[in-house]
Each structure stands twice: as structure tokens, then as C-alpha cells.
Amino acid sequence: MKYLINNSLLFSCFLFVSASCGSNSNLKVDTKRIETEQNTNSIIDNPIKTGADNYAVYLPLLKDKKIGVVSNQTGILSNKTHLVDFLIEKNISVQKIFAPEHGFRGTADAGEHIVDGKDTKTGLPIISLYGENKKPKAEQLAGIDILVFDLQDVGARFYTYISSLHYIMEACAENNIELIVLDRPNPNGNIVDGPLLEKEFTSFVGMHPIPTLHGMTIGEYAKMINGEKWLKNGIQCKLKVIPCLNYNHQLSYSLPVKPSPNLPNDQAINLYASICLFEGTNVSSGRGTEKQFQIYGSPYLPKSDFSFTPISNFGAKDPMHKNILCYGEDLSDIPKVKQLELKWLIKAYNTTSDKLKFFTPFFTKLAGTKKLQQQIEAGVSEKDIRKSWEKDLNDFKEMRKKYLIYLIK
């Protein structure tokens, strides 16, 4: 079976129109021709292009408008030019930059309070969305016609860039500002797995009833937020998604830049959702080492051949078990995982020296449910835990179909 996306301008326009919400376009698309071209092409020869590189579609929309940009270090084009610099070069009137967790240059620790500032290169004001407010205030959006959103997601519910997306969409809807999302591939885009978030555990690390790994691009997720009316009071924003080209969910995608300080490589990004569950326990996920989210360990686990000592470093000034020897496992060379792995979490719980101190209250926020902790504590097998997710995952996949941009044949 082949999973194909056509790279013609016609097809990029087709995707753009189908991904736009609340717009009335007179553009007519020859869908039969598109289908024929897809069926006759057997191999995708061209490299994946992000929404940022699909600028022939979005630049005309920005002309003569006052623009705000939501981005960070991941918002680059294929030639490594930052989106903000590119827009300025194209005489687009960029007014402000809005920055998520880790800041505009992506150097702050996870959870570190970020303050407003000024971009040293362009002189543009930077508004933090991880400081005093996670949603732009009306006065911060004054004078802006369009917000352009360009952040690299990694496909996990608790990765906070999609939470920032929610609040950006809500602010745009409330202030009648159009939002253009420049889509980017999901490096874990072929995985849909894990428990669904239950409403009572809603937080900034879990905003909506989606599984731990949602299998969508950030543009598809934006469409879902809008379509399911998940914004406050069911409001919807005027949304346009600029699609990637030559992409589908089965393709591998290696990120050109670290999406955040503690995701240094493809292995960490692939393991992130599985290892991040340790952030709700007394086990280190490797922060304070050079193998973040590729190792795990604790002074409360049995002595083994593998050990490490977390120290203060870039991206982790005060890591868990700082300067304390930890025993655990090195996963940096294992094959790529294709699901949310629970085996390491279950093994650590079963072998810890004090089970009463293993889980912290943060675990239920990450898991999105109390059930997972209860199941592990009760000794439920991983197989049976997975069975308990099946109905919710199947229902989610069915609902998700409405919002997928990238055709799967």
C-alpha cells in the first residue's frame, strides 16, 4: 500500500482550501485530476516541505497586513532562515513576536517563568506566553490583523506548544483576528496511543480529551480544536492551515533543530511520551545529563550496570536527584518505538525500594487519568492496561478522520 501526497501547486492549494475554516472560496479544484496523479505516482521523490516553506500560499495573505508571529527557534525555513527574518525580508509588516515555553530562542528550562523582552536581531517586542499570561491579552493584540503560528510539535498531549495553540486560537476568536498556522510534520505522526485525558484532569499539560500520542500535525490539531468547539464557550477562530508538501503520517521526519532544550535528537523525541511519564514519579528522565529522555534512573532503584548522576546543565539548572547517583536503564540505542511504552515505568515501580513514594500528584496530570496509576499499583499487566484504552482510541481515531489534512490511501 502506498501513502502518497502530490507536490503540485494545484494540490497544495487543494489542501489549503480544505484546511481553512470559516472561509468562502471560489477556487475550483479538479479533484479527479489530483486522484489520478496520486494513483500514478508510486514514489515520493521530493523532500518534505513544511508550511513555512509553502510560502507561495501564505505570503499573499499577509501583504499589507499587520502581523504577529507565534514562534521560537523551530520556526525556520529549509534554508535555516527564521520565519520572522524571512517575513521582514519579504516586506511583511511584523509587529510583535509571541513566545511559548522555553522562550523565543528556546533556551529556557522546562517550566521556567519567561518574561517579555525584545528580539536583539530585529528589535521587535517579544510577548511571553509562559509568564504572567498564557493567553495573549487584548491590549497585546491591539493593531494586529493576522497572527501567524509556527511551532514544531512532537505529537504528545503534554508537550505544551499545543496548549499555547489553544490559547492563541481562543484569543484570536475573542479579538476577531485571523490565525494562520504554518503546519509542520509530526515526528511521531504514525502513533495514536495511550489513555484519553479525562476532563477533571485538564491542565496546561493536557487541555483536551485526546490520547497521550495523538498522531496529528499541529495544523490538524488546530482544526480539531476548532471543529470540536473546545475553545471557551464553544467559540471558533478564523483559521487557515498552510499544509506541508510531500508529507504523510507514515513518513519519518528528522527535526532540523531541537524543539526544546531537553529533546536533543530523534531518539529522545521518539521516546519522549513514554519517558516523560517518569516526570510524575521519583525517577529521573535524564534531565541534567546529555541523554535527556533516553535514559531513566533513580537512587531508589536496584543497583545495576548502568548508572548516571544528574548535574546542573543547559536546560536543567536544578534536575531531579541533582548530584546523586542513579541506577536505571540506557535506552539511547534501542530501536524506534511504535507505541506508548509502559514496560519501563512498570518495571521501575515493581523494583523501587519504596512504592509509596514512587508516584507524585503530577503523574495524574501527565496520564490524564487516575486509572493508569491505579492499574500499575494493582499489578495489572501492560497487555490488559492497553486493552482498557481500546474503545477510547478507536472512537478518537474515528473522530480524528474529519480533521486529517494529509491523505492516506
N, C-alpha and C positions, 0 to 999 in steps of 0.2 A: 504494500500500500504506500502511495506517495503522498506527502503533505507539501503542497505547493502554493507559492504566492507569486503572482506575476509582477514584474517590475516596471510595467509600462506606466506612463503618466496617467493614462486612462484609468488604470486600476487604482493608482494612488488617489485619484480624485474620487473614484467609487467608494473607497474605504473612508475617505474624509467625509463625504456626504453621509454615509451610513453611520458614521460615528458621531455626527453632530446632533445635538438635542435642541429642540425648540426652534429650528431654522426652517424656512420655506425656500427651498432651492428650485430653480427652473432647469438645472443641469440635467440633461438626459444621458443615461449611460447604457451602452449596448451590452447588457449582461450576458447575452448569448455568446457574443464575441469573447468576452472575458472567460466564460466557462470553456469555450473551445481552446483558447490559448492555454488555460491551465491544464487541460487534458492532454494537449500535445507536447507540453514541456515535461521532460522526465527528470531533469536535474536543475537545482538552483545553482547557477554559476556565479551569481553576483554576491558580493558581501552584504551582510545585514547593514541597513542604514537606519539610524534612529530617527525619531520625529524631528529632532533638531537639524539633522541633515536633509530633511524633506522640506527645505526652506522655500522651494518654488511655490508651495501651497500656502505657507503661513505669512511670508513677508508681505504679500499684497494686502492681507487683512490688517496689518499693523501700520501701514502707510498713513501718515497724517493723524495718528492717534497718540495719546499719551499712555505710556506703557509702564507697568510694574512687572518685575520679574521675581518669581519664587524659584530659587536655585541654590546650588552650592558647588563644590569642586567637581561634582559629577556632571554638571551641565555643560558638556563640551561637544564640539562637532568632531568629525573624524580626523580633521587636521590639528586637533588639540586646542583650537581656538575656543575660548569660553563664550557661551551664548551671549552674555552681556556685551563683551567686546565685539562680537560679530554683529549684533544689532546696532551698536553705535557706529561701526564701520559702514553699515548699510543705511545710515542716516535715520534710524528709527529713534524716536524721542523717548528714551528710557528715563523715567523719573526717580524710581526707587528700586531697591533690592530687598526682598523679604527672605530671611534665612531660617532654616529649621534647626532641629537638634544638631549639635556639633558645629554650628556656625557656617558662615558663607564660605570660608576656606576649608571647612571640615576638620578642624584641628582640636576641637574641644572634647573633653571626656564625655562619656555617656552620662546623661542626667545633669551635666554641669549647667548652671544658670548662665545664659548668654545675654549680654546687654547690647543695646543699639549702638551703632557706630557709623563709620564712613569707610567706603572702599578706597584703599590707598591708591589704586591704579586709576580709577575713573572719577573719584571724588563723589560718587553717588552715595546718598544716605542708605544705611543698612538698618532695616527694622527686624528685630529678633522675634521669631515665633516660638522661642523656647526660653523666654524670660518672664517678664511681667504678664504677658498675654500670649496665649497660643493661637488666638484668632485675631487677625488684623482689626483694629478699631476703625470706626467710620472716618475719623479725622486722619488716620494714617492712609486711607484710601482716597481721600479727597483729591479731585483733579485727575484721577486715573480712569482711562476709558476701558482698558483691557489689561487683565493680569495674564502673564504667560508663566506656566508651571513646567519646570524641567528638573526633575529629581530622579535618580536611579534607585528603584526599589529592589528588594531581593526576594520578594514573594512570601514573607512571613507576616502573620497578623500583627505581631508585636513590634515589628520594625516601624518606628514612629513617623516615617515620612508619609505613610498613607493616612495617619491620624492628622498630620498637618494638612494633607489634601482635603480631608473632611472639613476642617475649619476654614480653609481658603474658599471652598465651594460655598459654605454657609455665608461667609462674609460677602462674597460676590452676589449671592442671591439677595441678601438683605440690602445691598447698596446698588443693585441694578448694574453690575459690572460684568462684562463678558469674561469668561475664563477659557483660555486656550491651553490645553495640555499637550505638550510635546512628548509623545509616547517613547518608551524605551523597553527593550526586551526584558523579560523576567528570567534571570539565570536559573531559577527553579521552576520554570513555567510549565513543565510537564508533570508536576506533582500536586495533587489535591489530596490532603491527608490531615488527620488529627481531629480532635473534638471541636465542635462548633462552640463559639462563645455564647454563654447564657447571659441574658440581659442584666441580671443583677451583678455581674462581674465586669460591666462596662468601665473602661478607664482609658487613659491615653495610650496604653499598650494593648488595647483591644476595644475598638469602637463599635463593631458591628457583628452580627451573627454569621461569621464566616469561619471556616476551619483554620487550623494553625498554618497550613500551607494552602494558599487559595488558588494557585495556578492561573493567575491573570496578570496581564501587564497593568501598569498604573493607570493607563488610559481606559482599559476595560473596567477596572475597578471604579474609576470615576463615573463611568456610565452606569454601573450598578448602584452606586450611592444615589445618583440622580433618579434612576428608574424605579428603585425600591422606596424612594421618598424617605431616606434615612436622615436627611437634614432636619434641623429643628422645625417642628410644626409642619413637616411634610413639604417644605418649600423646595424648589428646584432652581438651579442656577442655569444661566445660558452658557452651555458647554459645547466646545468643539474639541475633538481629539485629532491631532495630526499623527497619522499612523507611521509605524516603522515600515520599511520596504524590505522585501526578501526574507521575511521572518515568519516562522510559525512556532507553535509551542513545543514541537519535538526537537527543534534545533538547539544545539549547545551554543552558549553565548558567554564569552570571557570578558569581564568588565575591563575597560581600558584604564580605570582609575579606582582606587579604594573608595567604596561607597561611604565608609565611616572609619575612624581610626583603628578599630579593633576587628575589622574584616580585611586582612591584608592580602588575601589571594582567593583563587577559585575554590580551594578545598574548604577554607573557612566559610565561604558563602554557601557552599553546598551543605555543610554540617550545621550551619548557624541555628536553624529552627530546632534541631534535635538537642544540640549542646546548650542552647540558651535556656532550656528548661532548668538547667542546673543553677541559673541565676536566682531561682526561688528556693534554693537549698543551701546547705553549708558546704557545698562542693564548689571549688573554683572552676570556671570555664576557660581558664588560661589567660585571663587578663593579667597584665604585669609580666608577661613572657613574650617571646617572639612567635608563639604558636597559638594566638588567641582563637578560641572556638575550634581548635583542632586537638586539644588535649583536655583532660579533666582530672582533678585530683583534690585530695583533702588530707589534713593531718589525722582525720578520723577514719580513714580507710586503711585496710591492711597493707603492711609493707610489701613492696613488690620490686621488680627490676627497674621500673620506671618511676622517677620522681622529678620534681621541679620545685623551685622556690620563687613565688611571685615577688617582684620588686616594683618600685615606682618607675614608670616609663612613659613614653609618649602615648597618650590616650588612656592611661590608667595611673593617675597620681597616687591613688590610695586603694590598690586592688585587694580583694578578699585574701586573707591569710598572708598579708604582706610580710616578707622576710621569714616565713615559716615553711619548713619542708613539707611538701605534699606528695602523697603517693596516689597513683591512678593509672591512666592509660594514655598512650600516644596514638592518635588516630590520623596523623598527618599524611600517612602514606596508604591508607585503606582505599579501596575502590569507591567511586562515587556512589552515594546513597540515592535510592529511588523512592524513599518514603520517609515519614517522620519516624526516626528510630527511637525506641523506648528501652532497648536492651541495656544500654549503659546506665541509664537512670535507675532501672530496676536492680541491676547488679550493684550499683553503689548503695542503694537503700538497703539491700539484703546483707551487705557486708560492712556497713558503717558500725562504729563502736557504740553509738547512741542514737537509736532510731527516733527517740522523742525530740531530738534537736535537729533532725535532718531537714524537714520542710520548714520554710518560713511563710508568713502570710502572703508574700509576693507570689508564691507559686500558683495560687488560685487565679491571680490576675493574668499570669502568663498562660496558664492552661485554659482560662476562660470558664472554668467549671470546678466544683469541689470533687466531682466524681473521680477524676484521674488520681488524685492523691488518695482518696478512699480506696480505690481499686488496688493501687500499689501496696498500701498498708495492709489490705486484706489478703494479699498474696494472689490476686487474680493474674492469670497468665497473660503475656503480651498478646497472644492469639485471641483470647476472649475479650481483652480490652479493645482490640481492633474491631471485633465483631460488634461491640456496643456503639461504634461510630457509624456503621454501615448505612443505616437508614438516613441519618442526617447528611452524610456525604453524598448519597445518591440524590436526595432532594436538592442539595446545594448545586450539584453538577447540572441538574435539570434546569434550575433557575438561572444558573450562570450562562447557559447557552444563548440567552437573549442578548447578552452583552459582549460576547466574544467578537472581536474585530477580525482576527486572523483565521481565514478559512481552513478547515481541516477536512480532507477528502478521504 
